[in-house]
Amino acid sequence: MIRFEHVTKRYPDGPNARDGAGGAGGTTAVDDLSFDVAEGELVTLVGPSGCGKTTTMKMVNRLVEPDAGRVLLGGEDVAGVDPVRLRRTIGYVIQQVGLFPHRTVLDNTATVPALLGWKKARARERAAELLDLVGLDPGLYGHRYPEQLSGGQRQRVGVARALAADPPVLLMDEPFGAVDPVVRERLQTEFLNLQATVRKTVLLVTHDLAEAVRLGDRIAVYGQGRIEQFDTPATVLGAPANPYVADFVGADRALRRLAVTPLTEADLDPVAGPAAPGPVPAPVPLPVQKTPLGEPPVPGAPRVPLGASLQDALAALLQDDAGVIAVHAPGDPARVLGTLTTAGVHRALRRRTTDGVSPS
């Protein structure tokens, strides 16, 4: 869906430098960049300030023009597309949201459909649908103005506005960076649920590695103007491509990998007594449950579903004195497939590393 082909962007140095000017000298913001983003994929661009990640994203909707190379959207070179028309077909979410203070939430959300010539009733109907989708009751919030909303609510309106015209591509520049950590985590969860529903092609810029790991199907780790590694979160954390990436993801990368490594049947110890045979449904992440086990193979133990993250499993182990958890089939708490201990969590994580298997 999105393709960068040997893209370079330079900014001249000095007091008279201006955005958009090229030239052989100056600062290279993006250097011979090539990568692809598949349709429906969420790719996070992560790296330190000034590394070129925002410049990369802005070249998709032509807020920044490259000095060399091509950016293609759906196979078409964006350089040949009218920038105004291009931007109206791409959702764009920024950290400060950028809502119009004199317009209601409903009218803010309907901005792009109105610019595209939709009839007012249709644009407002679509806006109401999107507000509801992001968890804001249009009847309660639609008539309010941005100043009457919390930071998290304004951020949701920004996401709804970006999706209002049903764009195939969504660009997000530090979208959750202006809210406190608790709201930030909640917004991330809601956005993941939303993405599971709408499946947009997303480029998301962040300086927060934890956010990049949690949200991205793949992560592009930036050095200075270059991508040092482009892979799944689990691979980036488990097998850094070079010392720079290893240093960037940190010495605690094994702990971070717990969140992106799902439980599989290969990780489990057998239960005492008969276990139900047969195929297991596809893993579905569910919260830890403390419901009784009935005729339990592990009396009193907490339980988690197959497919839950190793982080969820370890949390359940640490919150209980049993020293073991029962792992059940997704959607069927009565069907216990096996057990897991803290030693089993360690073995599962080490096996992913030694086998070179991507757990995501």
Protein Blocks (a to p, Z undefined) as FASTA:
>chain_A
ZZcehiacdddedjkbcehiacjehjdfbghiacdddehiacdddddehilmmmmmmmmn
opaccfedcddeehiafklpcfklmmmmcccddfklopafkbcfklmmmmmmmmnopafk
lmmmmmmmmmmmnopafklmmmpcfklpcfklmmmmmmmmmmmnopabdcdehkllmbcf
klmmmmmmmmmmmmmmnopadddddfbfklmmmmpmbdcdddehiafbdcdfklmmmmcf
bfklmmmnopklmmmmmmmcccdfklpccdedjddeddddddddddddfbdehjafbghi
acddehiafklmmmmmmmpcnlpacdddehiaklcfbdcdfklmmmmmmmmmmnopafZZ
